[in-house]
Amino acid sequence: MRIVLTEHARDRLSQRNIRKRDVIQTLKNPDRILKSFGRRKIAVKSIKEKTLEVVFREEKNILIVITSYWLEE
């Protein structure tokens, strides 16, 4: 499955110090996937004692990343 980051998602990666490979890892091997509003879903993964959430939607074998963020613990 192909993964595409929106411009907004790319901007947030740099602003929030999130590595692209962590986003990809979260999408390919999430700890869990939550439903969001509309067709959006949230992939959740613990990475090095932090939790990353990646908001995405699926369109024809493509995962479109909308945004991502670290959860505050």
Secondary structure, DSSP 4 states (H G I P E B T S, - for coil): -EEEE-HHHHHHHHHTT--HHHHHHHHHS-SEEEE-STTEEEEEEEETTEEEEEEEEEETTEEEEEEEEEEP-
